[in-house]
Amino acid sequence: MDEYEIRADYDERTIVVYQAYRPEIALPAVEHNRFVPPFSLNRMTWIKPSFLWMMHRSDWAHASGQEHVVAVRITRAGWEEALASAVLTSPHTAIYGDSDEWRRQLEAAPARVQWDPERTLDGQHPTQRAIQVGLSRHFVARYVNEWTADIRDMTSLAQRIHALLRSGDRARARTLLPRERVYPVSDDVRRRLGMRSS
């Protein structure tokens, strides 16, 4: 298993990404099956395909302002467009040459990619990294209006898994996790994101 790889729940046309919001944003989004105000189209939004990383980030939907975890099924075409135009959030000399060039590209990029330590069911982080993709205002409108196919509230599932972990039933908790597998990425995108060539 590579340190840098994308693992996700996906099918031929779509991929699931996760976000966590306060109820005022999440509940209307689930009701309307699209993001509506007070969700803002004028600020960067970060999407993550790793369920367990999202559980860590939101403290299993208990963190303030992240009480609802939503699974957003978006088009693979949109996801791949974001990856193909993304710039890493930290300089990588093999990709950008020098920090000035990296900074110039970052400021102009419609998407950003950050690799964070992946998380296990127990909250530990293995050697693998989990991808976060930040969508700028240019992409946020398309994310909302073009790419999103479905929005589901995952809060109850998150809390159920967490309760099983707290009771010591790790085996049962594992059976409830969304199915994630390695997502195929082109060589051009792999180079752009600092991933090992296929």
Disulfide bonds with the S-S distance in Angstrom:
none
